[in-house]
């Protein structure tokens, strides 16, 4: 990247740092603990809501995971309209279908149950409710919803421990026509409430536990190594998330019924999500989002593969921050460089133990220019990454990390 472009990016980020102090980064009110989902119907009813749109996906409905909640809602006198058409990478068509159901059934609130896909889709539906004249594409970008427009009461119920979508300002949606994957970023779409019930994650297959947990790690590490927009809260949340993931992800992977590890991973995902919702992610996400849009690559898998490579590529710039994380995880003594490299190697070793591939095998030669264009559009100038990349740096990195 040339000097003028770097100056532009850093100047933009300085202005953004000041602007963050005027935004309402609310933290969702949470219900925690095994069985906490059972308290949700009474909670909803006490809010005066009797008609809900429930956003989920077909696989969860097939497994029956939302069914006990839906039955309890019915007993509490709450009518639920279910939209279970959310794709693994939610599309603009999914958003429009959910919006139609919400309006047709005169719903008064939204409950999203599932991983990041249903929660992101529900956020985008909320944005469309308060911005009915704007398409999803017109809402994608920064602060295009308007935080003064109050979305309907919104409860996020994560069934994975990774995305942290229950506490973020981002809704990542793929355009159904162009396959471009981009994010709506606005404090207006933050969920009001979140249910962190570890029992809902007990049935996650080990590989999904692995990749969603690595997604949470990616959020924490990217937010922490960025740090430009962070306050003390974001730094502390990122540190705590990394420590919890270090202590609990492999436990949850090998013993999926360990409720303590499952709950700790949910808390880690929540805190990592809150950390990056202000601190921002970086080039791991910028590149990873393009893979989801072009090839349908699961988000957590893309993050898992890319994270150590990006940190390694950043080099000495991130050594002090990674060394601090290594210290928090008890990774031993040494110089900052030694501890930082030990932290990166821990990520690599953990990936290997959980069967996550080392490199990307889906990228086609003809798609590389598009990947670079989309990644740069997403990341520059918004993401305050430690090292700024232009087209050539992105190309060199992609060539290095693909099979």
ZAMITI-961717 format. One record per residue (C-alpha): y, z, x. Coordinates in steps of 0.1 Angstrom, whole numbers, padded with zeros to 4 digits. Each point is the difference from the previous one (the first is absolute). Last residue first. Example, Ala and Ser with C-alpha at 12.3 -4.5 7.8 and 13.67 -1.06 7.14 Angstrom:
2
rec y->-0011 z->0071 x->0137;
rec y->-0034 z->0007 x->-0014;
END
This chain:
403
rec y->-0252 z->-0013 x->-0031;
rec y->0036 z->0010 x->-0008;
rec y->0019 z->0028 x->0018;
rec y->0014 z->-0019 x->0030;
rec y->0011 z->-0032 x->-0017;
rec y->0017 z->0021 x->-0026;
rec y->0019 z->0019 x->0026;
rec y->0011 z->-0031 x->0019;
rec y->0012 z->-0016 x->-0032;
rec y->0020 z->0031 x->-0011;
rec y->0017 z->0002 x->0034;
rec y->0009 z->-0037 x->-0002;
rec y->0014 z->0003 x->-0035;
rec y->0022 z->0030 x->0008;
rec y->-0010 z->0036 x->0006;
rec y->0021 z->0031 x->0000;
rec y->-0014 z->0031 x->0018;
rec y->0001 z->0035 x->-0014;
rec y->-0001 z->-0013 x->-0036;
rec y->0030 z->0008 x->-0023;
rec y->-0014 z->-0021 x->-0029;
rec y->0028 z->-0017 x->-0019;
rec y->0012 z->-0028 x->0024;
rec y->-0026 z->-0015 x->0003;
rec y->-0032 z->0013 x->-0016;
rec y->-0007 z->-0020 x->-0032;
rec y->0016 z->-0033 x->0011;
rec y->-0016 z->0003 x->0034;
rec y->-0035 z->0005 x->-0015;
rec y->0005 z->-0028 x->-0024;
rec y->0010 z->-0025 x->0027;
rec y->-0026 z->0011 x->0024;
rec y->-0028 z->-0003 x->-0025;
rec y->0013 z->-0034 x->-0011;
rec y->-0001 z->-0012 x->0036;
rec y->-0035 z->0014 x->0005;
rec y->-0015 z->-0016 x->-0031;
rec y->-0011 z->-0033 x->0017;
rec y->-0020 z->0019 x->0026;
rec y->-0020 z->0019 x->-0026;
rec y->0000 z->0038 x->0000;
rec y->-0032 z->0016 x->-0015;
rec y->-0017 z->0016 x->0030;
rec y->0025 z->0028 x->0009;
rec y->-0010 z->0024 x->0028;
rec y->-0018 z->0033 x->0007;
rec y->-0021 z->0001 x->-0031;
rec y->-0003 z->0033 x->-0020;
rec y->-0035 z->0015 x->0002;
rec y->0011 z->0036 x->-0005;
rec y->-0009 z->0011 x->0035;
rec y->0018 z->-0031 x->0014;
rec y->0032 z->0009 x->-0019;
rec y->-0001 z->0035 x->0013;
rec y->-0004 z->-0012 x->0036;
rec y->0030 z->-0024 x->-0004;
rec y->0022 z->0027 x->-0016;
rec y->-0010 z->0025 x->0027;
rec y->0008 z->-0027 x->0026;
rec y->0036 z->-0002 x->-0014;
rec y->0003 z->0038 x->0004;
rec y->-0014 z->-0001 x->0035;
rec y->0025 z->-0027 x->0009;
rec y->0029 z->0022 x->-0013;
rec y->-0014 z->0030 x->0020;
rec y->-0003 z->-0019 x->0032;
rec y->0035 z->-0016 x->-0004;
rec y->0016 z->0033 x->-0008;
rec y->-0016 z->0015 x->0031;
rec y->-0031 z->0022 x->-0002;
rec y->-0016 z->0027 x->-0021;
rec y->-0025 z->0000 x->-0029;
rec y->-0004 z->-0016 x->-0034;
rec y->0008 z->0030 x->-0020;
rec y->0010 z->-0019 x->-0032;
rec y->0036 z->0012 x->0002;
rec y->0001 z->-0009 x->0037;
rec y->-0012 z->-0036 x->-0007;
rec y->0027 z->-0003 x->-0027;
rec y->0026 z->0010 x->0026;
rec y->-0014 z->-0025 x->0025;
rec y->0002 z->-0027 x->-0027;
rec y->0038 z->0008 x->-0003;
rec y->0007 z->0000 x->0037;
rec y->-0022 z->-0031 x->0007;
rec y->0016 z->-0022 x->-0027;
rec y->0024 z->-0019 x->0023;
rec y->-0025 z->-0001 x->0028;
rec y->-0021 z->-0027 x->-0017;
rec y->0008 z->-0016 x->-0033;
rec y->-0031 z->-0022 x->0004;
rec y->-0023 z->0030 x->0001;
rec y->0014 z->0013 x->-0032;
rec y->-0004 z->-0034 x->-0016;
rec y->-0036 z->-0003 x->0011;
rec y->-0009 z->0036 x->-0011;
rec y->0013 z->-0007 x->-0036;
rec y->-0013 z->-0036 x->-0006;
rec y->-0036 z->0005 x->-0009;
rec y->0005 z->0030 x->-0022;
rec y->0031 z->-0014 x->-0017;
rec y->-0019 z->-0032 x->-0009;
rec y->-0030 z->0020 x->-0014;
rec y->0023 z->0022 x->-0020;
rec y->0017 z->-0029 x->-0017;
rec y->-0032 z->-0018 x->-0010;
rec y->0002 z->-0036 x->0013;
rec y->0007 z->-0023 x->-0029;
rec y->0003 z->-0030 x->0023;
rec y->0036 z->-0011 x->-0002;
rec y->0017 z->0029 x->-0018;
rec y->-0021 z->0028 x->0016;
rec y->0004 z->-0016 x->0034;
rec y->0037 z->-0003 x->-0004;
rec y->0003 z->0037 x->-0009;
rec y->-0018 z->0009 x->0032;
rec y->0026 z->-0017 x->0022;
rec y->0030 z->0019 x->-0014;
rec y->-0022 z->0031 x->-0004;
rec y->-0010 z->0003 x->0036;
rec y->0035 z->-0012 x->0010;
rec y->0018 z->0030 x->-0014;
rec y->0000 z->0027 x->-0027;
rec y->0031 z->0016 x->-0013;
rec y->0015 z->0035 x->0007;
rec y->0010 z->0006 x->-0036;
rec y->-0032 z->-0010 x->-0019;
rec y->-0018 z->0004 x->0033;
rec y->0001 z->0038 x->0001;
rec y->-0007 z->0004 x->-0038;
rec y->-0031 z->-0022 x->0003;
rec y->-0012 z->0019 x->0031;
rec y->0004 z->0032 x->-0020;
rec y->-0019 z->-0012 x->-0030;
rec y->-0027 z->-0016 x->0022;
rec y->-0004 z->0032 x->0019;
rec y->-0002 z->0021 x->-0032;
rec y->-0027 z->-0024 x->-0013;
rec y->-0018 z->0003 x->0033;
rec y->0001 z->0038 x->-0002;
rec y->-0015 z->-0001 x->-0035;
rec y->-0029 z->-0022 x->0012;
rec y->-0006 z->0022 x->0030;
rec y->-0001 z->0031 x->-0022;
rec y->-0021 z->-0017 x->-0026;
rec y->-0028 z->-0010 x->0024;
rec y->-0020 z->-0023 x->-0022;
rec y->0007 z->-0031 x->0021;
rec y->-0017 z->0015 x->0030;
rec y->0001 z->-0025 x->0030;
rec y->0033 z->-0017 x->-0010;
rec y->0015 z->0032 x->-0013;
rec y->-0007 z->0018 x->0032;
rec y->0012 z->-0030 x->0020;
rec y->0033 z->0001 x->-0019;
rec y->0005 z->0038 x->0002;
rec y->0014 z->0014 x->0032;
rec y->0018 z->-0031 x->0014;
rec y->0011 z->-0009 x->-0035;
rec y->0015 z->0035 x->-0005;
rec y->0018 z->-0001 x->0033;
rec y->0014 z->-0035 x->-0007;
rec y->0013 z->0011 x->-0034;
rec y->0016 z->0031 x->0014;
rec y->0019 z->-0020 x->0026;
rec y->0011 z->-0026 x->-0025;
rec y->0012 z->0027 x->-0024;
rec y->0019 z->0018 x->0027;
rec y->0017 z->-0032 x->0012;
rec y->0009 z->-0009 x->-0036;
rec y->0014 z->0035 x->-0008;
rec y->0021 z->0002 x->0032;
rec y->0018 z->-0032 x->-0011;
rec y->-0013 z->-0034 x->0007;
rec y->0019 z->-0033 x->0000;
rec y->-0003 z->-0007 x->0037;
rec y->-0035 z->0016 x->0003;
rec y->-0019 z->-0033 x->0006;
rec y->-0028 z->0017 x->0019;
rec y->-0004 z->0026 x->-0027;
rec y->0001 z->-0024 x->-0029;
rec y->-0025 z->-0023 x->0017;
rec y->-0023 z->0029 x->0008;
rec y->0001 z->0016 x->-0034;
rec y->-0005 z->-0033 x->-0019;
rec y->-0027 z->-0011 x->0023;
rec y->-0019 z->0032 x->-0004;
rec y->0002 z->-0004 x->-0038;
rec y->-0015 z->-0035 x->0004;
rec y->-0027 z->0014 x->0023;
rec y->-0010 z->0023 x->-0028;
rec y->-0002 z->-0029 x->-0024;
rec y->-0021 z->-0019 x->0025;
rec y->-0025 z->0028 x->0006;
rec y->-0004 z->0013 x->-0035;
rec y->-0005 z->-0036 x->-0011;
rec y->-0027 z->-0004 x->0027;
rec y->-0016 z->0033 x->-0011;
rec y->-0003 z->-0010 x->-0037;
rec y->0024 z->0020 x->-0022;
rec y->-0019 z->0021 x->-0026;
rec y->0016 z->0033 x->0010;
rec y->0035 z->-0013 x->-0003;
rec y->0007 z->0011 x->-0036;
rec y->-0013 z->0035 x->0009;
rec y->0028 z->0003 x->0025;
rec y->0026 z->0003 x->-0028;
rec y->0035 z->-0008 x->0012;
rec y->0019 z->-0007 x->-0033;
rec y->0035 z->-0014 x->0005;
rec y->0032 z->0002 x->-0021;
rec y->0033 z->-0018 x->-0002;
rec y->-0011 z->-0032 x->0017;
rec y->0026 z->-0016 x->0022;
rec y->0011 z->-0033 x->-0016;
rec y->0038 z->0007 x->0001;
rec y->-0002 z->0008 x->0038;
rec y->-0002 z->-0037 x->0006;
rec y->-0021 z->-0024 x->0021;
rec y->-0018 z->-0028 x->-0019;
rec y->-0024 z->-0014 x->0026;
rec y->-0012 z->-0034 x->0011;
rec y->-0033 z->-0019 x->0000;
rec y->0005 z->-0038 x->-0001;
rec y->-0030 z->-0015 x->-0018;
rec y->0024 z->-0029 x->-0012;
rec y->-0009 z->-0001 x->-0037;
rec y->-0013 z->0035 x->-0007;
rec y->0027 z->0017 x->0021;
rec y->-0017 z->0029 x->0016;
rec y->0013 z->0035 x->-0007;
rec y->0007 z->0030 x->0023;
rec y->0017 z->0028 x->-0019;
rec y->0020 z->0022 x->0023;
rec y->0021 z->0031 x->-0006;
rec y->-0028 z->0023 x->0010;
rec y->-0015 z->0033 x->-0014;
rec y->-0030 z->-0011 x->-0020;
rec y->-0004 z->-0030 x->0022;
rec y->-0013 z->0023 x->0027;
rec y->-0023 z->-0030 x->0010;
rec y->-0028 z->0020 x->0014;
rec y->-0020 z->0026 x->-0017;
rec y->-0017 z->-0018 x->-0029;
rec y->-0001 z->0008 x->-0037;
rec y->0037 z->0004 x->-0003;
rec y->0014 z->0012 x->-0033;
rec y->0037 z->-0011 x->-0004;
rec y->0019 z->0013 x->-0030;
rec y->0031 z->-0019 x->-0012;
rec y->0025 z->0011 x->-0027;
rec y->0019 z->-0032 x->-0008;
rec y->0023 z->-0015 x->0026;
rec y->0036 z->0012 x->0002;
rec y->0025 z->-0026 x->0010;
rec y->0024 z->0017 x->0023;
rec y->-0023 z->-0008 x->0030;
rec y->0007 z->-0037 x->-0003;
rec y->-0029 z->-0024 x->-0001;
rec y->0012 z->-0022 x->0029;
rec y->0001 z->0027 x->0027;
rec y->-0016 z->-0020 x->0028;
rec y->-0023 z->-0030 x->-0005;
rec y->-0021 z->-0011 x->-0029;
rec y->0017 z->0003 x->-0033;
rec y->0008 z->-0037 x->-0003;
rec y->-0036 z->-0009 x->0008;
rec y->-0012 z->0024 x->-0027;
rec y->0022 z->-0018 x->-0025;
rec y->0033 z->0014 x->-0012;
rec y->0012 z->0000 x->-0036;
rec y->-0020 z->0031 x->-0011;
rec y->0013 z->0022 x->0028;
rec y->-0008 z->0035 x->-0013;
rec y->-0035 z->-0010 x->-0012;
rec y->-0004 z->-0024 x->0029;
rec y->0004 z->0028 x->0025;
rec y->-0025 z->0021 x->-0019;
rec y->-0025 z->-0029 x->0001;
rec y->0006 z->-0002 x->0038;
rec y->-0008 z->0037 x->0003;
rec y->-0031 z->-0004 x->-0021;
rec y->-0012 z->-0029 x->0023;
rec y->0006 z->0022 x->0031;
rec y->-0020 z->0028 x->-0016;
rec y->-0028 z->-0023 x->-0011;
rec y->-0002 z->-0015 x->0035;
rec y->0005 z->0031 x->0021;
rec y->-0032 z->0016 x->-0012;
rec y->-0009 z->0009 x->-0035;
rec y->0016 z->0016 x->-0031;
rec y->0035 z->-0010 x->-0011;
rec y->0014 z->0019 x->-0030;
rec y->0030 z->-0015 x->-0017;
rec y->0024 z->0013 x->-0027;
rec y->0014 z->-0006 x->-0034;
rec y->-0022 z->-0029 x->-0012;
rec y->0012 z->-0021 x->-0029;
rec y->-0034 z->-0018 x->-0001;
rec y->0014 z->-0035 x->0004;
rec y->0025 z->0011 x->0026;
rec y->-0026 z->0017 x->0023;
rec y->-0026 z->-0028 x->-0006;
rec y->0025 z->-0027 x->0010;
rec y->0011 z->0019 x->0031;
rec y->-0037 z->0003 x->0011;
rec y->-0005 z->-0038 x->-0003;
rec y->0033 z->-0007 x->0019;
rec y->-0009 z->0023 x->0028;
rec y->-0035 z->-0015 x->0004;
rec y->0016 z->-0035 x->0001;
rec y->0022 z->0012 x->0028;
rec y->-0031 z->0008 x->0020;
rec y->-0017 z->0031 x->0011;
rec y->-0021 z->-0002 x->0032;
rec y->-0032 z->0015 x->-0011;
rec y->0007 z->-0016 x->-0034;
rec y->0013 z->0021 x->-0030;
rec y->-0017 z->-0010 x->-0033;
rec y->-0007 z->0035 x->-0013;
rec y->0029 z->0004 x->-0024;
rec y->-0009 z->0028 x->-0024;
rec y->0021 z->0009 x->-0030;
rec y->-0002 z->0038 x->-0005;
rec y->0008 z->0019 x->-0032;
rec y->0007 z->0037 x->0007;
rec y->-0013 z->0024 x->-0026;
rec y->-0013 z->0026 x->0025;
rec y->-0036 z->-0010 x->-0009;
rec y->0010 z->-0036 x->0008;
rec y->0014 z->0010 x->0034;
rec y->-0032 z->0019 x->0008;
rec y->-0020 z->-0031 x->-0007;
rec y->0022 z->-0021 x->0022;
rec y->-0003 z->0025 x->0028;
rec y->-0038 z->0001 x->-0003;
rec y->0000 z->-0038 x->0000;
rec y->0022 z->-0007 x->0031;
rec y->-0030 z->0001 x->0024;
rec y->-0024 z->-0020 x->-0021;
rec y->-0014 z->-0020 x->0029;
rec y->0007 z->-0031 x->-0020;
rec y->0035 z->0012 x->-0007;
rec y->0005 z->0006 x->0037;
rec y->-0012 z->-0035 x->0008;
rec y->0022 z->-0015 x->-0027;
rec y->0033 z->0014 x->0013;
rec y->0025 z->0026 x->-0012;
rec y->0032 z->0003 x->-0019;
rec y->0001 z->0024 x->-0030;
rec y->0029 z->-0008 x->-0024;
rec y->0007 z->0031 x->-0020;
rec y->0009 z->0010 x->-0035;
rec y->0005 z->0036 x->-0011;
rec y->0026 z->0013 x->0025;
rec y->0019 z->0032 x->-0009;
rec y->0000 z->0013 x->0036;
rec y->-0024 z->0028 x->-0012;
rec y->-0025 z->-0028 x->-0010;
rec y->0000 z->-0013 x->0036;
rec y->-0007 z->0034 x->0015;
rec y->-0027 z->0007 x->-0026;
rec y->-0016 z->-0033 x->0009;
rec y->0003 z->0006 x->0038;
rec y->-0018 z->0033 x->0003;
rec y->-0034 z->-0016 x->0003;
rec y->0012 z->-0021 x->0029;
rec y->0003 z->0033 x->0020;
rec y->-0038 z->0002 x->0002;
rec y->-0001 z->0007 x->0037;
rec y->0035 z->0009 x->0012;
rec y->0035 z->-0012 x->-0002;
rec y->0026 z->-0008 x->-0027;
rec y->0032 z->-0014 x->0015;
rec y->0037 z->-0005 x->-0009;
rec y->0010 z->-0032 x->0017;
rec y->0024 z->0002 x->0030;
rec y->0034 z->-0015 x->-0008;
rec y->0016 z->-0022 x->0026;
rec y->0033 z->-0005 x->-0018;
rec y->0020 z->-0023 x->0022;
rec y->0035 z->0008 x->0014;
rec y->-0013 z->0013 x->0033;
rec y->-0020 z->-0032 x->0005;
rec y->0032 z->-0020 x->0004;
rec y->0008 z->0016 x->0033;
rec y->-0033 z->-0010 x->0015;
rec y->0004 z->-0034 x->-0016;
rec y->0033 z->-0006 x->0019;
rec y->-0017 z->0008 x->0033;
rec y->-0030 z->-0022 x->-0010;
rec y->0023 z->-0030 x->-0006;
rec y->0016 z->0005 x->0034;
rec y->-0034 z->0002 x->0016;
rec y->-0011 z->-0032 x->-0016;
rec y->0032 z->-0019 x->0007;
rec y->0000 z->0011 x->0037;
rec y->-0036 z->-0011 x->0003;
rec y->0008 z->-0034 x->-0014;
rec y->0029 z->-0004 x->0024;
rec y->-0022 z->0010 x->0030;
rec y->-0027 z->-0026 x->-0007;
rec y->-0034 z->0009 x->-0014;
END
